[in-house]
Amino acid sequence: LDLEAAAGRLRTGGRGAAGPRRTAVLLALVTAAPALFHWAVLRADPYDWVMVSDHVVEHAVGRDVLLLPGRGDPAVLVPRRGSGFDLRACDDPACRRSHLAGHVPYVEDRVDAAALPGGSLAIAGWQYGDRRVGPSQERPLLLRLIACTARGCPDMRAAPTALRASRHGLAASVAVAASGARTVVAVAVPLTDEDANGGPSTLRIMRCAHLPCGDPAVLVSIPVPQATGVADKPLALALGRSGRPVAAYEDLDTGQLIVVSCGEASCRHYRATPLIPRRHFTSEQKDYAHAGREAGFWAGNAYPDGVEVAVPADDRPVIAYRDILTGAATMLRCRTPDCAAADTTVLSPPGRAQQAPALALGPDGLPLVAVHDLTDASVVLVACRDAGCIRRDRVRIGTYSDIPGPMDLAVGRDGRPRILWVGRTAGRAGNEPHLTTCRRARCAPGGAAFRTSR
């Protein structure tokens, strides 16, 4: 309930007739008094309570991307499996209303985006080419990047090709980050049909000076295990000090998690480290993990596994991911900027059907992580009190029933966290996406609603 908006719609002023009308007015005031009092207390916040504003936004299928442009109101990138993606622009900061800013057809499932200066958005996606090539006469997969705004998107098919890959769309991942006007994009994809047939993928980090981007500078290109199509977000990208790229890639067949950390923006020096080594699972473990993935997929049409990365002010990356066996939200904190080694912190109880955590940095430079807590069916914001999240606050921002869907998290220039989460709430027939906006930084009243330590 948005009490502030409801109070703004109450009628004020004017004279009315005596008698029944006066009785009706008095009855309306008596009925509304508790809600008005509650709204006034929350607005003044004399007891330093937590206050959030929650609104249902439109959603299709898959894993939505929450975007906070440098100027303007939030936007949501909505993938539509098999039919491209929508860009929905909010009409106000709390997203009480939104409108369809643009639809881009013929894009594969995995898309990503980042906010650019001036309110525009860099969006990267895979499209199949029009011409059939090679002995197999298959259409290749093409990476294209465009700039969208709240007014719409250009035709992605008319954009130049940034990278040509094999025809296997399920094995193609993409992640985007921006530093000023420059856009950095990471991909993990088999580049040839030979690679697609049991060979490796290539993790490539590229930089575009402008959009659309047809000739990106290749910064890193290394072989990695091929993605199997069972995760919507096996690849993540962030920029550290001086714009240096840091990428994280997860192989869900073996559980291996690789971090590529560049020493500078040009990536002349980089280190690729398997922070989590390859593992061999028993058939029982594989069945358990598969059951959790299928449950998560049917709840939100998005497989629950995923990885995210951020770089705090000390330039030591943090990586958040879902443990593929236990389902617990887990964080890796690199001991050095090159991420040669890392320490592990578990942020949520286990639960095989819960979705991957969402990660962002707060205005204090410390990690914020949105997680599910299956013990009480709640959406929780974990506000780290140190970069490794050993000490942390936990704030419940929503509850749901049944199996939750995917989440995303972003922090705007106002310092307020915004959490996009999918869940079924009381009185609703099915899962819906909610955009919850916190009143304060860290989503807590000057401290913690629930404090935990390890």
N, C-alpha and C positions, 0 to 999 in steps of 0.2 A: 504494500500500500504506500503510495506516494502522498503523504499527508500534506506536504507543502503545496503540491499541485492541486490537491482536493480543496484545501482551504482557499486557494486563489480563485476557485470557481464558485464559492459561496456568494449568494446575492447579498448586497449591502445597500443601506439607504432606502429612501422612498417611504411614503405613508401608505398604510393599508386601512381598510375598513375595520370597524370594531366587530365584536361578536365572534362567529366561527373562524374568521380569518385570523383574528388575534390569537385564538386558542391554537390554531394550527401552527402559527409562528412560534408561540411559546413551546409547543410540543416539539417542534423541529429543533429549537435551541437546546431544550433539555436533552433530546436525543443526541445532538451533535456535541454537547459539552464535553463528554469524556474524550472524544477524538480530538477536539480542539485543544483541550488541556494537554493531552499527550503530545500533540504536535508542537505546542508552545514550549513544553519542557524539553523536547528533543532539540528544538531550534536554539533555545538558550543554552541547553546542555549544562545546567548548573552542577550536576554531579559527575561530569566528565564521562558520560556514557558513550559507548560505541554507537555510531549512526551510519547506516548505509541506505542507499536508494537502489531498488531492484526493479528492473523492467524486463519483460519478455521481448525478445527481438526475433525477427523472422529468420528461418533456418531451413536449409534443404537437407543435405546429408553430408557425412564426412566431418573432417576436422576444420572448423572455422579458424580464421586468423583475425585477431583483434589489433587494430591499427589506431594510433594516436598521432595524427599529423602535427607538424610543428605549428601550424595555424589551423583553426577550425575545430569541428567536433569529431568525435570518434567515428570510425568506419569499420565495417566487418567484411572480410573477404570470405565468400561462401562457395566452396567447391560443390559442383553438381556432377556426380559421377556419370561419365559418358557424355555430358553435354556442356562442358566448360565450367565457368564460374560466374557468380554474381558479385558485384561490389555494392554493398548497402551503406549509405551514408546517414549518420544520425543527424537529427534536426536540432539537437540541443546537447549540452555536455553530458547529461544523464541518460540520453537516448530514450526519452519518453516516446518519441516517434522517430521513424526512419523512413527513407525512401530508396528505391532502386536507382542507384547512380549509373549503373551500366551492367551489361551482360556480355561476356566474351565467350563465344562458342568454340567448339572443337579443341578443347584443351584437356590433356590427361589429368588424372586424379590429383597428383601432387603439384601444388602451386605454393608460392610463398611471396611475401611482400615486406617492404620496409618503408618507413616514413622518410620523406625528403624535405629539405627546407622549402618554405613557402606554401606548405599545405598539400603538395603532390605526393604520390605514392609510387614507388618502384615495384612492379609486379613481374615475376618470372614464371614461365610455364612451358610445358612441352606440347608441341603440336606435330602431327604427322605431315610430312611434305606432300605436295601434290603429284610429284613425279616418282615413278617407280625406278629403282636403280639396282645395279648389281645382278649377279647370276640368278638370285632368287626373285628378282623383280618385285621386291617389297618396298614399301614407302618408308624412308628413314624418319627417325624422330628428331625434331628440330627444337632447340632451345631458343626462346625469344623473350626479350625484356621490353616492357613499355612503361610509360608514366601515365597514371590515371589521376583524376581529381574527383571531388564531390560532384562535379558536373558530368562525369562520364569517362570512358576509356576509348582510346583509338582502336582501330582494327588490328588485332595482334597478327593476323595472317599477312598484313602488309608490312610488318616490321622485318628488319633484316635478321638473318640467322646468326646467333652468337656461337652455336655449337651444333654439329651434326653427329648423331649417335646411331646406335643400332635400332631396330624396329621394336624392341621389347619394352613397352611402356611401363609394365609392372616393375621393372628393374631400375627405373629412372627416378632419382631423387633430386631435389633442388632446395637451396636455402639462400636467403638474401639478407644483406646488412648494408647500411649506408653511413658514410662519413662526409658531412657537408653535401656537396653536389655529386660526389663520386659514389658509385654503387659497386659493391663487391658481391659476387655470386659464387656459390659453391655447388658442385654437382657430384653425384656418384652414379655412374651409368656405364654399362658396357658400350664401348665406342664402336665395335664391329660386331657383325653377326657371329663370327667365330668366338669372340669373347662371350657373347650372349648364350652360346651353347655350352655352358659349363665352365667358361673361363672367368677371369676376374672382371670386376668393374674398375673404372678409373675415377679416383677422387681428384677433381680439378678445382682449383680456386682461381677466379678470374676477376679483373677489375675493369669497369666501364667508366669512361670519362664523361659520357652523356648518354641519354636515352632518347630514342631507341638505340640499342647497342648491337652493332654488326661486326665489330673487330675488337673484342676485348683483349686486354693484356693477360697472358697466362702467367700466373704467379707460382703455382704448385701443380704438379701432375704426378700422382703415385697410384700404384695398384692397390685395391682393397677387395675383400670378399664381396661377391655379388649379392645385392639385396634380393629377397625372395618374394616381395610383394605383400608380406603379412604385416607391414607397419606403414602407417601414413606419414610418419616423421622419423625416419632413421638417420637423418642428417640435420645438423644445426650449425649456425655460423654467427659469430659475434666479432666485434672489433675492440681491440685493447688500446693501450697507450699509443699515441701517434698514429692511430688507424691501422694497427697491425692485425691481420686476420687470425682468428682461432676457430677451427672447425672440429666438430665431434661427429663420429659416425659409428653406428651400432649394427653389428651383424647378428641378427636374431636367430640364425641357425646354431651358432656356437656361443652366443653371449659376449663375443669379443667387442670391446669398445675402444676405438682408436681416436686419439686427439692429435691434430696437426696444429702446432703453434708456431707462427711466424715471428722472427726476431724484429722485424720492422715492416712498414707498410708495403714495401716492394717485395717482401718475402725472399730476399736474396739468401737469407739463412732461415731454416725452419727445422723443426724436429717433429717426427711422427712417432708417437708412443702408444702401444697397446696397454692402456691403463687397466683394462680387464682382459686377461688372456683368454684364448680359445678354451672352451670347456666341452667335455663329452658327457651327454646326458643319457640316462637310462631310458628305456621305453616308457616306464611309468612316469618319469619326469617330463618327457615329451608330451605324453597324453595330458598330464595336468596343465602344462603351459598352453597346449592347444585348446583345452576346454575353456580356460580363462580368456583367451583371445577371441574365441567364438562368442562367448557371452558378451564381451565388450563390444564386438562388432554388431551383434543384433540389437544392442541397446542404443548405440549412437551411430551405427553404420560407419564406424571408424575403429580399426584395430587398436587395442589399448596401449601397445608399446610405443615408445618415443623417447627422444633425447633432446635436451636443450642446453645451451651454453651461454655464459655471461662472463664479463671480465670486470671485477671490482677495481677500485681506485689503486690498489697496490699492484695491479697488473698480473695477479695470479688467478688464472681462470677457475671457474666453478662449473660443474656439469651436473645437471639433474636428469634422472632417468628412472624408469620403472624396472625393478628387478624382474626378469622374465620368469623366474620360478616362483618367488613369493608374492610378486605384485606390489611390494612395498616401494614407496617413493624414496629414492636414495640420492644422496649428493656426494660428489667427488670434489675435493678442494685441492688444487694443485699446490705443491710445496714451493715451486719456483715458476717464473713466467713461462719457461719452455715446457713445463708440465712433464718433466721426466718421471715424477712420482706424485702420488696423491693420497690423501686421507679420506676415509669413507664415513658418512653420517647417515643413518636411517631416519627418515622424517615422518613416516606414517606406519600404522600397523599393517601387517600383511593382508592381502586380499586379492585373489587371482583375477577377479572381474573388474577391479578398479583401473581407471585410466592413468596414463603417464602424468607426472606433475608438470606444472607450468612455472617458468622461472623469469624473473626480471630483477632489476636493481632499483632500490628505493632512492629517494633524494639524498640519503646519507651515504650512498654507495654500497650498502649492504644488501645481500640477497633477500628477495621475497619469493616464496614458493607457495603456489596453490596446490593443495592435495585433497584427496578424499580420505575420510576416516570411516571405514565400513563398520566400526564398532557401534557408532550411533548415527550412521547414514547422514553425514554432514560434509559440507564443503568448508575447508579450513584454509586460512591464510597463515602460513608460517613466516613470521618476521624475524629474521636472524639478528642476533645481537652481536655477532662476530662473523667474519667472512666465511668461516668454516661451519657456521650454524651449530656449534656445540652448545651455545646458550641461545635460546630462542623463545619467542612469544607465539602463542597459538590463539587465533581469533576465529570463531565460527561465524561464517558469513551467510550460510544457507543450509537448508536440509532438503532431502529428497527421499523418494521411495524407490524400490526395485533396484535396477542396475544403473549407475550413472553413465553419462556420456563424456566426451572429451572436454578439455578446459584450455583456456589461454589467459594470459595475464600481461598487462602493460601498465606503465606509470607515465602519466602526462607531465607537462611542464608545471602543473599545479602541485605536483608531488603526490597526488592521490592515486592509490591503486585502483584499477578496474579489472574485474575478473569476469570472463566470459565462460559460463559453465552450462552444461546440458544435464537436465534432470527432471524427473516427474515430481511436482509439488502437490500439496494437499488440494483435493478438489479438481485436479486436472486429469485428463484421460490418458496422456502420454508424455514422453519426454519433450521438453521445450528448452530453448537456449535462453539463459538469463544473463543480462549484463548488470553486474552489481558494482556500484561506485561507492568507495569508502569516503567518509567525510574527511578523514585525516590521513596523513602519511602513516604508513605501517598499519592502517586500518584499526588502530587501537587508541583508547583514550589516554594519551600521554604516557602510556606504559603498556600493560598487558591485560587482556581479558582473561587469558589462561596462560600461565607461564610454565614452561617445562625446561628442564636442563638435563644434561647427560653427563 
